[in-house]
């Protein structure tokens, strides 16, 4: 399809270049300061908070004897005080004012009250080292249009109107939402005042003009909705601020959709140039690393939604050169210039957008019983996760069902049972049993969550940006929106598959080791048995063509998916969507898992998401991105939640003639094979190893860790090792 | 070795998928064992010998001693506290590799059937796109023409684009048989001067150049690849360019010497032959300029 808009890179004038470069430098300053205090252990999104090490928050007193702050009004009042008390940050190089300073839970005792804790489930969750997802927060996405059309003033009127319409006895929902909006109005006014004050002391005409503009925009946004592109970005930045402060929410809707009307209107009326739009976007990305998406199909699937603005988003990420969490939704008709530009920038910058794939995400989601037209509106707004902004409560990325623990208990069952039960089939049967116990306990926890989360930690921010909660007076997690889904992520797939394959090959087929010898080796954590360990490890592992392990991976995947989908939650029949995303938890989950038959030592990390382990390719089949991509595509859970493929591409490969074309083909191929998400880095081996050795010398190196981007220097040695291992696989 | 069916199977030393180095687009490159040239700089030394060979990666050895126990010829010895493989004694029975779980000992050369190779090539098909496909390389893949014919036929049936990476030192009849399946050719020209060619590769280039001319006449799609080995064939550029200008080549590539084969020589227990300094970008550009003087636009 021929684009009817420019696809050129935006050229920057010296003035805008200076602004963006200075924002980059400010980010670098803040990052190095954080790194100094956190000693390279920020193993998460970089996020955009401005670090004030000495600032302390004095929360309002709790109404409870135990000091816990929970429920709509206590939390909302605390949030309102927080935004009023925190340092008001304005950067004269940014197009936007404000910034957040930390997650509120670090400063106030906001949590679920003890009497609502599901103590009856703690034993089973502990036994399997389950991350149950009960009381998980903020993994949903708002529809930015709701806020942009109403502004804070309009949102306040809406809350008050529906309070009158519904006239509830318990007004805490509306009281809480009103506190949030009032707090944000006060915060916008504070930013306006701060910018005005800074302008008065500023002699540089460009900076002074900018500060005055920030002041004027923020004064307006106290009540009025945004009219211009820059005002819209400023409103969104304030949303990011309050969203992050409360439970680190980070979903931002489809940026090239909700900002497009403002961009088109301003450029049509001559108020906005492309470089100014790039500056506004860069300022927004500096403000926070909220997850967002560009491109993708329109709801009826008839056309690609990419526009000139999609290209400007890529330009802004490129010029700013800090971690940004942007996804490009790929489909057969995706704008080829946009996809190519994204890859060119990854080549130049080392990191960039991720690639969310439409077939696996959309057709997979439709298998849950939703129309494809709705599935196309489900976009990538998290590390790996997707949601229909404003219309779905999709709780994802908060559970980890550790199939490695299911294998551990299955091995124990077989070891302790009758010797006649020492068969692969029996072992798998026991494994299947334990997987079901894990999944069932998570489902039970989700019922508990559904009944109690709203009175503890309601989605105060997202409720304002969703279709239904304010209208119904219901938290989005308890039916404020029409669509509720609950995700369960199965992890350690390759660890399990390789273990079954090792037993099949070495114990059952070749008889090089007996069951007893294997059990003994596991009990001894391979101590003094390095040769046996390597024998079990060095088989054709999951990912190698035609491996036994692939068969076991598929079988484990099928069973996991089946127990997730065979029923909803036991009490409320809430729908479950299976996924396979580990995030960086492979380290902490691995620490709790004893030795496994794939030659893994106790405490070592488990495998990543649905990926083969590093080093899976050996012998005749040397590693290739396509080999890994094929493996990941084959074991997708298949219901629309993303199980990512991490690719760390050698810069030389991408630089070579035809390299980008080959990657374009790989992305489309992975999409057609059922893949859902590709996270990509483009580095050289030398650069990565040098940065691993002395990260402080590479303060600008941005890498995609799992689903999120981060400065390499901020990661712990173990997390850096994950990236290095992947690259050297 | 068993009497293997060279029509239905071949010894491979590697399948490199998603390569953008050997032909157009993304390709699976199938490296076959066996070569009839002895290029002094060969970076795939494990592909020269047509039989399976023992590879030894000393840094992976955990000292379990199993290889010592199974070796019938006492080829595994300890010298100055280090485990080494005495290649003089080794009878290439390869039993030791089967006992080495640390993968310090491994075998280069795995026999793969036409069916299995076809399955693996076809599985990669989604990644090939409109340009890519499979490249048969080596070694000298044309020495395995019986097998090659079979796998070319299967690829043609599966509509997978095929390229043959060859040094051309085989009977013309082999080309005729391959041409029945319309592959493209990546054709190496290592030296134009017969004496230089013989010195560098151990063989005369008359047949190679004749085959190239006939291949050109046949209308086959040809990419010529000219390795540049500093200090060895640096004076050949213009003459190679002249050869290129006489044939109907779609593309000419200058391939600079690199040292990626170094660790393979060590694993095979062989000396690496010549080891010139890899050429700089400027050197390669000078070679390209020499080609350009003869009217040949070459890529580096």
HADDOCK unambig.tbl for C-alpha pairs under 7 A between the chains (distance, minus, plus):
assign (segid A and resid 531 and name CA) (segid B and resid 64 and name CA) 6.80 0.50 0.50
assign (segid A and resid 531 and name CA) (segid B and resid 101 and name CA) 6.41 0.50 0.50
assign (segid A and resid 534 and name CA) (segid B and resid 101 and name CA) 5.24 0.50 0.50
assign (segid A and resid 534 and name CA) (segid B and resid 102 and name CA) 5.63 0.50 0.50
assign (segid A and resid 535 and name CA) (segid B and resid 101 and name CA) 4.69 0.50 0.50
assign (segid A and resid 538 and name CA) (segid B and resid 101 and name CA) 6.40 0.50 0.50
assign (segid A and resid 620 and name CA) (segid B and resid 13 and name CA) 5.94 0.50 0.50
assign (segid A and resid 620 and name CA) (segid B and resid 14 and name CA) 4.50 0.50 0.50
assign (segid A and resid 620 and name CA) (segid B and resid 15 and name CA) 5.95 0.50 0.50
assign (segid A and resid 621 and name CA) (segid B and resid 14 and name CA) 6.03 0.50 0.50
assign (segid A and resid 621 and name CA) (segid B and resid 15 and name CA) 5.31 0.50 0.50
assign (segid A and resid 621 and name CA) (segid B and resid 16 and name CA) 6.64 0.50 0.50
assign (segid A and resid 622 and name CA) (segid B and resid 14 and name CA) 6.95 0.50 0.50
assign (segid A and resid 622 and name CA) (segid B and resid 15 and name CA) 6.61 0.50 0.50
assign (segid A and resid 622 and name CA) (segid B and resid 16 and name CA) 5.87 0.50 0.50
assign (segid A and resid 624 and name CA) (segid B and resid 17 and name CA) 5.61 0.50 0.50
assign (segid A and resid 624 and name CA) (segid B and resid 18 and name CA) 6.14 0.50 0.50
assign (segid A and resid 625 and name CA) (segid B and resid 18 and name CA) 6.93 0.50 0.50
assign (segid A and resid 626 and name CA) (segid B and resid 17 and name CA) 6.85 0.50 0.50
assign (segid A and resid 626 and name CA) (segid B and resid 18 and name CA) 6.08 0.50 0.50
assign (segid A and resid 658 and name CA) (segid B and resid 20 and name CA) 6.78 0.50 0.50
assign (segid A and resid 658 and name CA) (segid B and resid 25 and name CA) 6.11 0.50 0.50
assign (segid A and resid 659 and name CA) (segid B and resid 20 and name CA) 6.46 0.50 0.50
assign (segid A and resid 662 and name CA) (segid B and resid 25 and name CA) 6.17 0.50 0.50
assign (segid A and resid 662 and name CA) (segid B and resid 26 and name CA) 5.40 0.50 0.50
assign (segid A and resid 665 and name CA) (segid B and resid 127 and name CA) 5.78 0.50 0.50
assign (segid A and resid 665 and name CA) (segid B and resid 129 and name CA) 5.99 0.50 0.50
assign (segid A and resid 666 and name CA) (segid B and resid 127 and name CA) 5.32 0.50 0.50
assign (segid A and resid 669 and name CA) (segid B and resid 126 and name CA) 5.20 0.50 0.50
assign (segid A and resid 669 and name CA) (segid B and resid 127 and name CA) 5.73 0.50 0.50
